[in-house]
Amino acid sequence: MNPVAEQLLDLLDIEQLEVDLFRGVGSGGETTTRIFGGHVIAQALMAAYRTVPDRLCHSLHAYFIRPGDPAIPVIYQVDRARDGGSFTTRRVVAIQHGKQIFNLSASFHKEEEGWAYQHTMPQVGEPEEWPNREELREANVEKIPEKYHDDFLRRRPIELREVAPRDFFTPQKESDQNRLWFRMEAAKGQNPQMQHCLLAYASDMNLLGSSLRPHGLTWFQGNVMTASLDHAMWFHSPIQFSDWHLYDMDAPWTGNARGFNRGSIYSADGTLVASVTQEGLMRPINKK
């Protein structure tokens, strides 16, 4: 198993401290300087799942309040808001240094029959047609200061292949349409709850980049400050994240130093398994 993928599975195996109180490791995953947004989403969802043994999450809504500190653990406090006949509701507060850094509300639904309909998955090239992100970073590593090389090239748990990847440092203004394939082979054999948490982790990847595309911006240029502000996700169909999934994203609006982003996640056979929305900060940095 990829050791960083194994580390992510360990990160999501949060420790129970007391009834409805859990502790998660803050370091590891996508970043080393702060806690990746998907990391805290996934751990909070897992904390909620530890109090809901018999239903699967159908939606979650979250706010990022303060940056997460990877040097210390995160404490997750679960509020059992409601246990109903068909739906269960949980609220999770993530705490570091005695302050809220994040909160999440999640709803869980018993399985029911109903009418089925979905949008058709867009037709794009197969995953193998596009370079993986390790190849792209290796091709660009000499363009950044040497002290950042190791972190830039560090292996990450999610295999990701952007469709028609952009230039890191001199991008053109393009459509907000933003697509990638992703998977985590180590997800094979994991239970449905872990599949949800892994997809929730991955759903924060590249989504805010949709807002940057029409402006010819990337994170690597140093002229824009970005951060996730909120995140919502709906789970529609069973997930096997060890297989390839297409993340089809766009950003219908930017303004007031914010960008609104949407995403649809399809399994390789065209099944819509999840939908995502996120608003993010995209504040101009004035260089002197």
N, C-alpha and C positions, 0 to 999 in steps of 0.2 A: 504494500500500500504506500502511496505517496505520503511521506512523513508529515508534510504540512496539511494534507487532507485529514490524516489521522488526528493531528493537533486540533483541527476544527471540530471534529466529532467530540474530542475531549472537552473543548470549550463549551459545547452545548450540553454536556453532561453536568449540569449545574448541581451544586451541593445544597442539600436542605439543611438549614440551621435550626428551624423551629416550624411550627405549623404556619404555613403561608409565607414563610420567609426563606429566601434562597440567596446563595452567593455564587457569582460567576467570575471567572478569570478575566481580567481586562486586557491583557497583552496577547499578541498573536493575531493571525489572520491577514487582512489586507494591508494594514499600515503599522508602523512602529512609533510614530510621533503622537498619535491620538487614537481613540477607539473608533474604528470604522462603524458607520451608521448601521449597516446590515448586521454587524456583530451584536449590538445591543438590542436591535429588533428581534433577532433570532433567540437570544437568551431570554428576553422578556416573554416571548411567545412560549418558550419551553417552560418557564416558570408558571405561566397560566395553565399549560397542559398538565403540569404535575398536580393540579387541583381539579382537572376535568378528565376522568379516566375513560369515559364511555362515549364521547362525542368529538367530532373533528371541527376545527375552526373553519368558518366560512368567510369571516372578514375581520380585519384589524385596522385600527386608526391610531396613529402615534404622533407625538411631538418631540422634537429634539430641543432641549431647553438650555443645556450647557455642554461645552466640549467634554468628552470623556477622557479621563486620565488613565493611560495604559499601565501605569506603574503600580496601581492598587486594584483590588477586586471591586466588583460592583455588587451592591446589595439590591435584591429585587423583593419588593413587598407586594403581595397579591391580595386584592380585595375581592371577596366572593360576592359580587353585586347581586346576582340572581341565579337561581337554579329553577328553571321553568319546565313545563311539560315538553316543549319542543326546542327551546333555546336556553343556553346557559351563557351568562355574561360575566366577564372578569375585567378588573382594572389592575394594571401593574405599574408601580412606581419604581424607577431605578435611582439609586442614591449613591453618591460618592462625596467624601469630605462633609458629610452631614447635610447635603443639599440635593434636591432633585436634579438629575441631568436629563431625564427622559421619562415620558409616561406613555402608556399604551392601553387602549381598550380593545378587547377581543370578544367576539361572539361565536358560540359553538352551536351546531344544529344537529339534531338527530337525523338520520337518513330517511328521506321521504321520496316518493314518486312524484313526478311532475312533467310538464311539457318541456321539450328540449329544443334549443336553437342556439346557433353561434355564428359569428363571422368566419369567413373562410381565411385560412392562413395565407399570407402573401407568398408568392413564389420567388425564392432567392436561391443563390447557389448553395450547394451542399457544404457542410462544415469544412470538409477536407480541401475545398477550393480556396480557403482563406488562410493566411498565416496565423499562427497562434500568438498570443501576446508576448511570450518569451522571445520568439523570433523578432518581433517588431522592436522590442526593447533592446535586444542585442544589437540591432542595426542602428540604434540611435544613442547608445550609451556614451559614445565619445563626444556628444554634443552637450553633456552636462558636466559640472565639476566632478573631479575624481572622487572626492569625499562622499558623493552620493551614489557611486557606482554599485556598491554591494547591495544597498537597499533597493535601488532601481531594478537590479537583476534578481532579487530574492524570489525564490519560488513561492507561489501562492496556491491556495487550495482549490480554486475553481478554474477549470480549463475554459478558456474564452477565446473566441475567434470573431473579430469584427467583420461585418460585411462591408467591403470597400473601405478599408481603414484610411483615416485622414493623416496628413502630415502632422507630427507632434508639435513642431515649432513654427512652421510657416503655413498654417492651414488657410484654405480659401473659404470665402463665405459660401455656404451650401444650404440645401434644404434642411429643415429640422428633422426630417425622416432619419432614423437612427436604428440600425439593426445589428444584432450579434447572435451567435450561437454560443451556448454554454452548457456545461455539465460538470458533475463531480463523480468520477467512477467509484470512489469509496462510498457513495450513497447506496450502492447495491446491497440489498438485503436489509436495509434499515426500515423501521416501522413507519406507518403513515405520518405520525406526529413528527418524527425526525425529518422526513421528506419535506414537510411543510416548513420546518425551521430552516432547513438548508436552502430551500427556494426563497424564503423570506430574506435570508442573509444575502443571497446572490441578487435579489431584486433591486438592491441599492447600487449595483454596479453599472456605471456608464449612463444611468438614467438622466442625471442632471446635465450631462454632456449634450443632450438634445437641445437644451436652451442656448448653448454656446455656439452651435453650428451656424445659425444664420448671421452671426456677428463675426465669424472668422476667428473664434477664440478657442484656446485649449488651456488646461491647467498649467502646462509646461512653459507658457510664455511669461508668467509672472506679472500679468497686468489685470488679473481678475481674482477676487477673493470669493470662494465658493463654499457653501455648506448646505447640508440638507436641513430644511426647516420642519417639514412634516412628511408623513408617509402613510399611505393607505393601501390596503391589499385585500383582494377577494379571491378565495380559492374556489374553483368551479368543478374540477375533475380530479381523479386520482393521479398522483405524481410518482414517477420513478426517475429521480434526478440523476441517476447513473447514466441515463440515455441523453442524447442531445435534445436541447430545447431551443426554440427560436424566440428571442426577445425583440418584439417589434415596437419601437418607441417613437414618439414625436413630442413637440412642444408648441402648442397652438398660441401661446402668448408669453412675452417677456415685457417687463417694465418695472419702474420703481425699485430697481436693483434686485428684482426677483424674476424667476422663471417658473412656469407651470409645465409639468412634464407628465406624460401618460405612457403606459406600456401594456402590451398584451403578450402573454407567454404561452407558446404553443409547444406541445410535444411534436416529435418528428413526424408522426402520422397525421398531424393537422388538428389535433384536439386542443381546444382552448382550455388550458388548465388553470390560468390565473390572470387577473387584471391588476394594474398598479397605477397609482397617481402619486405625484410628489411635487411640492413647491420647494424651490431652493434659492438660496442667496447667490447672487452673481453681481457683486459690488465692484465697480471700477477701482483699480489701484492707481493713484496718481504718482508716477515716477518723477523724481526731481533730478 
